[in-house]
Amino acid sequence: MKISCEIVKDLLPLYFDNVCSDESKAAIEAHFINCESCAAEWQAMKEALPLNKPEENLKDSEAVKKLSKRWRRGMKKSIAKGILIGAITIIVVALLLFLIMDIRIVYAY
């Protein structure tokens, strides 16, 4: 079965992921024999996509995990600092109001 280059180019991602039918796979492979352009595009796709390099992908994923942990830890520290600074600010303002404005707590008995 002869198929056009446009159809082959549409099917290349499916062929790459190995999810196309056996009939499509056979047609694409037969097309590669007669079409250097599509075969070159297929080769470029294989080289361009890092899916064929699992060890490189694992290194990248480990780096992302470490970065994510550091970011989360930093966020927790920032939130704790914000709460602490807010509490200290409220206490200082309350003390200043109490001392400067002579505000007293009135107890009703």
ABEGO torsion letter per residue (X at the ends): XBBBAAAAAAAAAAAAAGABBAAAAAAAAAAAAABAAAAAAAAAAAAABAAABAAAAAAAAAAAAAAAAAAAAAAAAAAAAAAAAAAAAAAAAAAAAAAAAGBBBBBBX
